[in-house]
Amino acid sequence: MIDRADLVYFFVSDMDRAVAFYRDVLGLELLSRSGDEWAQFGAGSIQLGLHGSGSGGARAGGTLAFTVSDLDARKADLAAKGAAIGHEGGGEGRGPRFVEFTDPDGNVLALFEYEGHV
């Protein structure tokens, strides 16, 4: 059903400041950056993402993302089992498609489907 934990991401209010901290202070390798919207770092066996909060407030806590090979099927399965499905999107260019959902305590989890994922 779910392949593996792949990504943890945090919402940040100042992307430049956050990138500088994770790159320069923690020494993580910056893999990609898309303006003030997204930055992704190598962090061992998983990746760390920074999601810009835009004009809204940053969401507290982190999000744990898992990879799946069939996002639509997994989303339908989660919904059928009562999971609270939230934000979904992605898939632009070569970016992954994703869906967020919450556990019973409101912690945010996500599923990511990468193009060409097997």
N, CA, C and O atoms as a GROMACS GRO file, in nm:
protein
  472
    1MET      N    1   0.082  -0.120   0.000
    1MET     CA    2   0.000   0.000   0.000
    1MET      C    3   0.086   0.126   0.000
    1MET      O    4   0.079   0.206  -0.093
    2ILE      N    5   0.167   0.144   0.103
    2ILE     CA    6   0.258   0.258   0.110
    2ILE      C    7   0.399   0.204   0.096
    2ILE      O    8   0.434   0.106   0.161
    3ASP      N    9   0.479   0.269   0.012
    3ASP     CA   10   0.613   0.217  -0.015
    3ASP      C   11   0.712   0.246   0.097
    3ASP      O   12   0.767   0.154   0.157
    4ARG      N   13   0.735   0.374   0.125
    4ARG     CA   14   0.836   0.409   0.224
    4ARG      C   15   0.822   0.556   0.262
    4ARG      O   16   0.766   0.635   0.186
    5ALA      N   17   0.874   0.591   0.378
    5ALA     CA   18   0.884   0.732   0.415
    5ALA      C   19   0.990   0.794   0.324
    5ALA      O   20   1.098   0.738   0.309
    6ASP      N   21   0.958   0.907   0.265
    6ASP     CA   22   1.043   0.965   0.163
    6ASP      C   23   1.082   1.109   0.193
    6ASP      O   24   1.191   1.153   0.156
    7LEU      N   25   0.994   1.183   0.258
    7LEU     CA   26   1.010   1.327   0.268
    7LEU      C   27   0.944   1.379   0.394
    7LEU      O   28   0.834   1.337   0.428
    8VAL      N   29   1.011   1.470   0.462
    8VAL     CA   30   0.952   1.548   0.570
    8VAL      C   31   0.962   1.693   0.527
    8VAL      O   32   1.066   1.737   0.479
    9TYR      N   33   0.852   1.769   0.544
    9TYR     CA   34   0.862   1.910   0.508
    9TYR      C   35   0.799   2.000   0.612
    9TYR      O   36   0.705   1.962   0.682
   10PHE      N   37   0.854   2.121   0.617
   10PHE     CA   38   0.809   2.223   0.710
   10PHE      C   39   0.763   2.345   0.632
   10PHE      O   40   0.818   2.376   0.527
   11PHE      N   41   0.661   2.412   0.684
   11PHE     CA   42   0.620   2.541   0.629
   11PHE      C   43   0.708   2.648   0.693
   11PHE      O   44   0.732   2.646   0.813
   12VAL      N   45   0.757   2.740   0.609
   12VAL     CA   46   0.848   2.844   0.658
   12VAL      C   47   0.798   2.982   0.615
   12VAL      O   48   0.737   2.996   0.509
   13SER      N   49   0.824   3.081   0.698
   13SER     CA   50   0.778   3.217   0.669
   13SER      C   51   0.878   3.297   0.587
   13SER      O   52   0.839   3.393   0.521
   14ASP      N   53   1.005   3.259   0.590
   14ASP     CA   54   1.109   3.331   0.517
   14ASP      C   55   1.200   3.227   0.451
   14ASP      O   56   1.287   3.169   0.516
   15MET      N   57   1.178   3.204   0.321
   15MET     CA   58   1.250   3.097   0.251
   15MET      C   59   1.401   3.121   0.250
   15MET      O   60   1.477   3.027   0.273
   16ASP      N   61   1.446   3.243   0.223
   16ASP     CA   62   1.590   3.270   0.220
   16ASP      C   63   1.655   3.236   0.354
   16ASP      O   64   1.759   3.171   0.359
   17ARG      N   65   1.592   3.280   0.462
   17ARG     CA   66   1.646   3.254   0.596
   17ARG      C   67   1.648   3.103   0.624
   17ARG      O   68   1.745   3.050   0.678
   18ALA      N   69   1.539   3.034   0.588
   18ALA     CA   70   1.530   2.890   0.614
   18ALA      C   71   1.634   2.812   0.531
   18ALA      O   72   1.700   2.723   0.584
   19VAL      N   73   1.647   2.846   0.403
   19VAL     CA   74   1.746   2.779   0.317
   19VAL      C   75   1.886   2.800   0.373
   19VAL      O   76   1.965   2.706   0.380
   20ALA      N   77   1.916   2.923   0.413
   20ALA     CA   78   2.048   2.951   0.469
   20ALA      C   79   2.074   2.866   0.593
   20ALA      O   80   2.184   2.816   0.611
   21PHE      N   81   1.974   2.850   0.679
   21PHE     CA   82   1.991   2.771   0.801
   21PHE      C   83   2.019   2.625   0.768
   21PHE      O   84   2.117   2.568   0.818
   22TYR      N   85   1.936   2.564   0.686
   22TYR     CA   86   1.952   2.421   0.658
   22TYR      C   87   2.076   2.392   0.574
   22TYR      O   88   2.138   2.287   0.588
   23ARG      N   89   2.113   2.485   0.486
   23ARG     CA   90   2.230   2.466   0.401
   23ARG      C   91   2.358   2.504   0.475
   23ARG      O   92   2.452   2.425   0.481
   24ASP      N   93   2.361   2.624   0.531
   24ASP     CA   94   2.485   2.679   0.586
   24ASP      C   95   2.511   2.639   0.731
   24ASP      O   96   2.627   2.619   0.770
   25VAL      N   97   2.407   2.626   0.810
   25VAL     CA   98   2.425   2.591   0.951
   25VAL      C   99   2.426   2.439   0.968
   25VAL      O  100   2.515   2.385   1.035
   26LEU      N  101   2.328   2.370   0.909
   26LEU     CA  102   2.323   2.224   0.923
   26LEU      C  103   2.408   2.151   0.821
   26LEU      O  104   2.442   2.034   0.840
   27GLY      N  105   2.443   2.219   0.711
   27GLY     CA  106   2.528   2.158   0.609
   27GLY      C  107   2.458   2.061   0.516
   27GLY      O  108   2.524   1.977   0.455
   28LEU      N  109   2.324   2.070   0.504
   28LEU     CA  110   2.252   1.982   0.412
   28LEU      C  111   2.270   2.030   0.269
   28LEU      O  112   2.285   2.149   0.243
   29GLU      N  113   2.268   1.935   0.176
   29GLU     CA  114   2.284   1.966   0.034
   29GLU      C  115   2.151   2.014  -0.024
   29GLU      O  116   2.051   1.942  -0.018
   30LEU      N  117   2.151   2.136  -0.079
   30LEU     CA  118   2.032   2.189  -0.144
   30LEU      C  119   2.019   2.121  -0.280
   30LEU      O  120   2.103   2.139  -0.368
   31LEU      N  121   1.911   2.042  -0.296
   31LEU     CA  122   1.889   1.968  -0.420
   31LEU      C  123   1.813   2.049  -0.524
   31LEU      O  124   1.841   2.040  -0.643
   32SER      N  125   1.717   2.128  -0.478
   32SER     CA  126   1.640   2.211  -0.570
   32SER      C  127   1.572   2.323  -0.493
   32SER      O  128   1.549   2.314  -0.373
   33ARG      N  129   1.543   2.429  -0.568
   33ARG     CA  130   1.469   2.541  -0.510
   33ARG      C  131   1.382   2.601  -0.617
   33ARG      O  132   1.423   2.617  -0.732
   34SER      N  133   1.261   2.635  -0.579
   34SER     CA  134   1.166   2.700  -0.668
   34SER      C  135   1.119   2.828  -0.601
   34SER      O  136   1.014   2.832  -0.538
   35GLY      N  137   1.200   2.932  -0.615
   35GLY     CA  138   1.168   3.063  -0.558
   35GLY      C  139   1.140   3.056  -0.410
   35GLY      O  140   1.213   2.992  -0.334
   36ASP      N  141   1.032   3.122  -0.368
   36ASP     CA  142   0.992   3.122  -0.228
   36ASP      C  143   0.886   3.017  -0.199
   36ASP      O  144   0.830   3.014  -0.090
   37GLU      N  145   0.859   2.930  -0.296
   37GLU     CA  146   0.756   2.827  -0.280
   37GLU      C  147   0.808   2.698  -0.220
   37GLU      O  148   0.743   2.638  -0.134
   38TRP      N  149   0.927   2.653  -0.264
   38TRP     CA  150   0.975   2.520  -0.225
   38TRP      C  151   1.126   2.512  -0.232
   38TRP      O  152   1.188   2.571  -0.321
   39ALA      N  153   1.185   2.440  -0.140
   39ALA     CA  154   1.327   2.404  -0.145
   39ALA      C  155   1.337   2.261  -0.093
   39ALA      O  156   1.262   2.221  -0.003
   40GLN      N  157   1.429   2.184  -0.150
   40GLN     CA  158   1.442   2.045  -0.110
   40GLN      C  159   1.589   2.011  -0.088
   40GLN      O  160   1.675   2.048  -0.168
   41PHE      N  161   1.616   1.941   0.024
   41PHE     CA  162   1.751   1.907   0.065
   41PHE      C  163   1.766   1.756   0.078
   41PHE      O  164   1.671   1.685   0.110
   42GLY      N  165   1.887   1.709   0.052
   42GLY     CA  166   1.922   1.571   0.083
   42GLY      C  167   1.945   1.562   0.233
   42GLY      O  168   2.015   1.645   0.291
   43ALA      N  169   1.886   1.462   0.297
   43ALA     CA  170   1.900   1.446   0.442
   43ALA      C  171   1.911   1.297   0.476
   43ALA      O  172   1.832   1.244   0.553
   44GLY      N  173   2.009   1.232   0.417
   44GLY     CA  174   2.026   1.090   0.443
   44GLY      C  175   1.928   1.007   0.363
   44GLY      O  176   1.916   1.025   0.242
   45SER      N  177   1.858   0.917   0.430
   45SER     CA  178   1.768   0.826   0.360
   45SER      C  179   1.635   0.890   0.323
   45SER      O  180   1.555   0.829   0.251
   46ILE      N  181   1.609   1.012   0.370
   46ILE     CA  182   1.489   1.086   0.330
   46ILE      C  183   1.532   1.222   0.279
   46ILE      O  184   1.650   1.257   0.282
   47GLN      N  185   1.437   1.298   0.232
   47GLN     CA  186   1.464   1.435   0.190
   47GLN      C  187   1.388   1.530   0.281
   47GLN      O  188   1.284   1.494   0.337
   48LEU      N  189   1.440   1.650   0.295
   48LEU     CA  190   1.376   1.754   0.374
   48LEU      C  191   1.328   1.862   0.279
   48LEU      O  192   1.405   1.914   0.198
   49GLY      N  193   1.201   1.896   0.289
   49GLY     CA  194   1.144   2.002   0.208
   49GLY      C  195   1.107   2.121   0.292
   49GLY      O  196   1.071   2.108   0.409
   50LEU      N  197   1.117   2.238   0.232
   50LEU     CA  198   1.070   2.362   0.293
   50LEU      C  199   0.963   2.418   0.203
   50LEU      O  200   0.986   2.440   0.084
   51HIS      N  201   0.846   2.442   0.258
   51HIS     CA  202   0.731   2.492   0.182
   51HIS      C  203   0.705   2.635   0.226
   51HIS      O  204   0.680   2.660   0.344
   52GLY      N  205   0.709   2.729   0.132
   52GLY     CA  206   0.682   2.868   0.165
   52GLY      C  207   0.538   2.886   0.210
   52GLY      O  208   0.447   2.828   0.151
   53SER      N  209   0.518   2.966   0.314
   53SER     CA  210   0.382   2.985   0.366
   53SER      C  211   0.308   3.096   0.293
   53SER      O  212   0.190   3.119   0.319
   54GLY      N  213   0.377   3.167   0.201
   54GLY     CA  214   0.310   3.273   0.125
   54GLY      C  215   0.260   3.381   0.217
   54GLY      O  216   0.326   3.415   0.316
   55SER      N  217   0.144   3.437   0.187
   55SER     CA  218   0.090   3.546   0.267
   55SER      C  219   0.022   3.495   0.393
   55SER      O  220  -0.005   3.573   0.484
   56GLY      N  221  -0.006   3.365   0.399
   56GLY     CA  222  -0.069   3.307   0.518
   56GLY      C  223   0.036   3.274   0.621
   56GLY      O  224   0.156   3.282   0.595
   57GLY      N  225  -0.009   3.237   0.738
   57GLY     CA  226   0.083   3.199   0.844
   57GLY      C  227   0.142   3.061   0.820
   57GLY      O  228   0.079   2.976   0.756
   58ALA      N  229   0.261   3.040   0.870
   58ALA     CA  230   0.325   2.910   0.857
   58ALA      C  231   0.249   2.808   0.942
   58ALA      O  232   0.206   2.840   1.052
   59ARG      N  233   0.232   2.689   0.892
   59ARG     CA  234   0.165   2.582   0.965
   59ARG      C  235   0.266   2.520   1.061
   59ARG      O  236   0.376   2.484   1.021
   60ALA      N  237   0.227   2.508   1.185
   60ALA     CA  238   0.318   2.452   1.286
   60ALA      C  239   0.337   2.303   1.263
   60ALA      O  240   0.250   2.235   1.210
   61GLY      N  241   0.452   2.252   1.304
   61GLY     CA  242   0.480   2.110   1.293
   61GLY      C  243   0.528   2.073   1.154
   61GLY      O  244   0.536   2.158   1.065
   62GLY      N  245   0.559   1.950   1.136
   62GLY     CA  246   0.608   1.901   1.007
   62GLY      C  247   0.507   1.810   0.941
   62GLY      O  248   0.402   1.779   0.998
   63THR      N  249   0.540   1.767   0.822
   63THR     CA  250   0.456   1.674   0.746
   63THR      C  251   0.544   1.558   0.704
   63THR      O  252   0.653   1.579   0.649
   64LEU      N  253   0.500   1.437   0.730
   64LEU     CA  254   0.572   1.317   0.688
   64LEU      C  255   0.507   1.266   0.560
   64LEU      O  256   0.386   1.241   0.557
   65ALA      N  257   0.586   1.250   0.455
   65ALA     CA  258   0.533   1.205   0.327
   65ALA      C  259   0.586   1.066   0.293
   65ALA      O  260   0.702   1.034   0.315
   66PHE      N  261   0.496   0.985   0.238
   66PHE     CA  262   0.529   0.850   0.192
   66PHE      C  263   0.515   0.846   0.041
   66PHE      O  264   0.434   0.919  -0.016
   67THR      N  265   0.591   0.761  -0.025
   67THR     CA  266   0.574   0.743  -0.169
   67THR      C  267   0.476   0.629  -0.194
   67THR      O  268   0.467   0.533  -0.117
   68VAL      N  269   0.402   0.642  -0.304
   68VAL     CA  270   0.310   0.538  -0.348
   68VAL      C  271   0.320   0.527  -0.499
   68VAL      O  272   0.360   0.622  -0.566
   69SER      N  273   0.283   0.413  -0.553
   69SER     CA  274   0.288   0.395  -0.698
   69SER      C  275   0.157   0.428  -0.765
   69SER      O  276   0.154   0.450  -0.886
   70ASP      N  277   0.046   0.432  -0.690
   70ASP     CA  278  -0.086   0.464  -0.748
   70ASP      C  279  -0.159   0.557  -0.652
   70ASP      O  280  -0.233   0.511  -0.565
   71LEU      N  281  -0.137   0.687  -0.668
   71LEU     CA  282  -0.193   0.786  -0.577
   71LEU      C  283  -0.345   0.781  -0.574
   71LEU      O  284  -0.404   0.788  -0.466
   72ASP      N  285  -0.408   0.770  -0.688
   72ASP     CA  286  -0.555   0.770  -0.692
   72ASP      C  287  -0.613   0.653  -0.613
   72ASP      O  288  -0.710   0.670  -0.539
   73ALA      N  289  -0.555   0.536  -0.628
   73ALA     CA  290  -0.604   0.419  -0.555
   73ALA      C  291  -0.581   0.433  -0.405
   73ALA      O  292  -0.670   0.400  -0.326
   74ARG      N  293  -0.465   0.482  -0.365
   74ARG     CA  294  -0.436   0.498  -0.223
   74ARG      C  295  -0.525   0.604  -0.161
   74ARG      O  296  -0.573   0.587  -0.048
   75LYS      N  297  -0.549   0.714  -0.233
   75LYS     CA  298  -0.638   0.820  -0.184
   75LYS      C  299  -0.779   0.765  -0.164
   75LYS      O  300  -0.841   0.791  -0.060
   76ALA      N  301  -0.830   0.691  -0.260
   76ALA     CA  302  -0.964   0.633  -0.248
   76ALA      C  303  -0.970   0.537  -0.130
   76ALA      O  304  -1.070   0.534  -0.058
   77ASP      N  305  -0.865   0.458  -0.110
   77ASP     CA  306  -0.860   0.363   0.001
   77ASP      C  307  -0.861   0.436   0.135
   77ASP      O  308  -0.933   0.397   0.226
   78LEU      N  309  -0.781   0.542   0.146
   78LEU     CA  310  -0.778   0.620   0.270
   78LEU      C  311  -0.914   0.682   0.299
   78LEU      O  312  -0.962   0.676   0.412
   79ALA      N  313  -0.976   0.742   0.196
   79ALA     CA  314  -1.107   0.804   0.215
   79ALA      C  315  -1.211   0.701   0.257
   79ALA      O  316  -1.293   0.728   0.344
   80ALA      N  317  -1.207   0.582   0.197
   80ALA     CA  318  -1.302   0.476   0.232
   80ALA      C  319  -1.285   0.430   0.376
   80ALA      O  320  -1.379   0.381   0.438
   81LYS      N  321  -1.163   0.445   0.428
   81LYS     CA  322  -1.135   0.405   0.566
   81LYS      C  323  -1.152   0.520   0.665
   81LYS      O  324  -1.118   0.507   0.782
   82GLY      N  325  -1.204   0.634   0.616
   82GLY     CA  326  -1.236   0.746   0.704
   82GLY      C  327  -1.128   0.849   0.724
   82GLY      O  328  -1.145   0.938   0.808
   83ALA      N  329  -1.017   0.842   0.650
   83ALA     CA  330  -0.912   0.943   0.665
   83ALA      C  331  -0.962   1.078   0.614
   83ALA      O  332  -1.033   1.086   0.514
   84ALA      N  333  -0.923   1.184   0.684
   84ALA     CA  334  -0.962   1.320   0.647
   84ALA      C  335  -0.867   1.370   0.538
   84ALA      O  336  -0.756   1.414   0.567
   85ILE      N  337  -0.913   1.364   0.413
   85ILE     CA  338  -0.831   1.408   0.299
   85ILE      C  339  -0.830   1.560   0.295
   85ILE      O  340  -0.934   1.625   0.310
   86GLY      N  341  -0.712   1.617   0.273
   86GLY     CA  342  -0.698   1.762   0.269
   86GLY      C  343  -0.648   1.809   0.134
   86GLY      O  344  -0.700   1.770   0.029
   87HIS      N  345  -0.548   1.894   0.138
   87HIS     CA  346  -0.491   1.956   0.019
   87HIS      C  347  -0.430   1.851  -0.074
   87HIS      O  348  -0.370   1.754  -0.028
   88GLU      N  349  -0.448   1.871  -0.205
   88GLU     CA  350  -0.384   1.784  -0.303
   88GLU      C  351  -0.346   1.867  -0.424
   88GLU      O  352  -0.403   1.972  -0.450
   89GLY      N  353  -0.248   1.818  -0.498
   89GLY     CA  354  -0.204   1.892  -0.616
   89GLY      C  355  -0.077   1.834  -0.672
   89GLY      O  356  -0.051   1.714  -0.665
   90GLY      N  357   0.003   1.924  -0.729
   90GLY     CA  358   0.128   1.884  -0.791
   90GLY      C  359   0.107   1.830  -0.930
   90GLY      O  360   0.001   1.847  -0.991
   91GLY      N  361   0.209   1.763  -0.979
   91GLY     CA  362   0.204   1.703  -1.112
   91GLY      C  363   0.244   1.797  -1.224
   91GLY      O  364   0.244   1.757  -1.341
   92GLU      N  365   0.277   1.922  -1.191
   92GLU     CA  366   0.321   2.015  -1.294
   92GLU      C  367   0.463   1.980  -1.336
   92GLU      O  368   0.549   1.950  -1.253
   93GLY      N  369   0.488   1.985  -1.465
   93GLY     CA  370   0.621   1.950  -1.513
   93GLY      C  371   0.654   1.808  -1.474
   93GLY      O  372   0.575   1.716  -1.499
   94ARG      N  373   0.769   1.789  -1.413
   94ARG     CA  374   0.809   1.655  -1.369
   94ARG      C  375   0.791   1.638  -1.218
   94ARG      O  376   0.838   1.541  -1.159
   95GLY      N  377   0.722   1.735  -1.155
   95GLY     CA  378   0.701   1.728  -1.011
   95GLY      C  379   0.603   1.619  -0.973
   95GLY      O  380   0.522   1.576  -1.055
   96PRO      N  381   0.611   1.573  -0.849
   96PRO     CA  382   0.522   1.466  -0.804
   96PRO      C  383   0.380   1.516  -0.780
   96PRO      O  384   0.359   1.635  -0.753
   97ARG      N  385   0.284   1.427  -0.790
   97ARG     CA  386   0.147   1.453  -0.746
   97ARG      C  387   0.142   1.416  -0.598
   97ARG      O  388   0.217   1.329  -0.553
   98PHE      N  389   0.054   1.482  -0.522
   98PHE     CA  390   0.046   1.453  -0.380
   98PHE      C  391  -0.094   1.475  -0.326
   98PHE      O  392  -0.177   1.541  -0.388
   99VAL      N  393  -0.118   1.417  -0.211
   99VAL     CA  394  -0.239   1.442  -0.134
   99VAL      C  395  -0.200   1.442   0.013
   99VAL      O  396  -0.121   1.358   0.058
  100GLU      N  397  -0.256   1.536   0.088
  100GLU     CA  398  -0.233   1.541   0.231
  100GLU      C  399  -0.357   1.489   0.304
  100GLU      O  400  -0.469   1.500   0.253
  101PHE      N  401  -0.336   1.433   0.422
  101PHE     CA  402  -0.444   1.387   0.506
  101PHE      C  403  -0.396   1.395   0.650
  101PHE      O  404  -0.278   1.417   0.674
  102THR      N  405  -0.487   1.378   0.744
  102THR     CA  406  -0.447   1.390   0.884
  102THR      C  407  -0.474   1.260   0.959
  102THR      O  408  -0.562   1.182   0.924
  103ASP      N  409  -0.395   1.241   1.063
  103ASP     CA  410  -0.421   1.128   1.152
  103ASP      C  411  -0.527   1.172   1.253
  103ASP      O  412  -0.571   1.287   1.248
  104PRO      N  413  -0.570   1.086   1.344
  104PRO     CA  414  -0.677   1.122   1.438
  104PRO      C  415  -0.645   1.241   1.528
  104PRO      O  416  -0.736   1.305   1.581
  105ASP      N  417  -0.516   1.272   1.546
  105ASP     CA  418  -0.478   1.387   1.629
  105ASP      C  419  -0.451   1.513   1.548
  105ASP      O  420  -0.408   1.613   1.605
  106GLY      N  421  -0.475   1.509   1.417
  106GLY     CA  422  -0.456   1.627   1.334
  106GLY      C  423  -0.317   1.642   1.277
  106GLY      O  424  -0.289   1.742   1.211
  107ASN      N  425  -0.227   1.546   1.300
  107ASN     CA  426  -0.094   1.551   1.240
  107ASN      C  427  -0.107   1.530   1.090
  107ASN      O  428  -0.183   1.444   1.045
  108VAL      N  429  -0.033   1.609   1.013
  108VAL     CA  430  -0.045   1.603   0.867
  108VAL      C  431   0.051   1.499   0.810
  108VAL      O  432   0.170   1.497   0.843
  109LEU      N  433  -0.002   1.412   0.725
  109LEU     CA  434   0.073   1.312   0.650
  109LEU      C  435   0.046   1.337   0.503
  109LEU      O  436  -0.052   1.403   0.468
  110ALA      N  437   0.129   1.285   0.417
  110ALA     CA  438   0.109   1.304   0.273
  110ALA      C  439   0.153   1.179   0.198
  110ALA      O  440   0.237   1.102   0.244
  111LEU      N  441   0.094   1.162   0.081
  111LEU     CA  442   0.136   1.060  -0.013
  111LEU      C  443   0.186   1.130  -0.138
  111LEU      O  444   0.122   1.223  -0.186
  112PHE      N  445   0.300   1.087  -0.190
  112PHE     CA  446   0.358   1.144  -0.311
  112PHE      C  447   0.370   1.034  -0.416
  112PHE      O  448   0.414   0.923  -0.386
  113GLU      N  449   0.332   1.066  -0.538
  113GLU     CA  450   0.348   0.975  -0.651
  113GLU      C  451   0.441   1.045  -0.750
  113GLU      O  452   0.405   1.147  -0.809
  114TYR      N  453   0.560   0.989  -0.768
  114TYR     CA  454   0.658   1.046  -0.858
  114TYR      C  455   0.640   0.989  -0.999
  114TYR      O  456   0.606   0.871  -1.014
  115GLU      N  457   0.661   1.071  -1.100
  115GLU     CA  458   0.652   1.026  -1.239
  115GLU      C  459   0.751   0.913  -1.260
  115GLU      O  460   0.868   0.924  -1.222
  116GLY      N  461   0.706   0.806  -1.320
  116GLY     CA  462   0.794   0.692  -1.347
  116GLY      C  463   0.819   0.606  -1.227
  116GLY      O  464   0.901   0.514  -1.234
  117HIS      N  465   0.751   0.632  -1.115
  117HIS     CA  466   0.770   0.554  -0.994
  117HIS      C  467   0.718   0.411  -1.014
  117HIS      O  468   0.611   0.390  -1.071
  118VAL      N  469   0.795   0.316  -0.969
  118VAL     CA  470   0.753   0.176  -0.974
  118VAL      C  471   0.750   0.116  -0.836
  118VAL      O  472   0.717  -0.001  -0.820
   0.00000   0.00000   0.00000
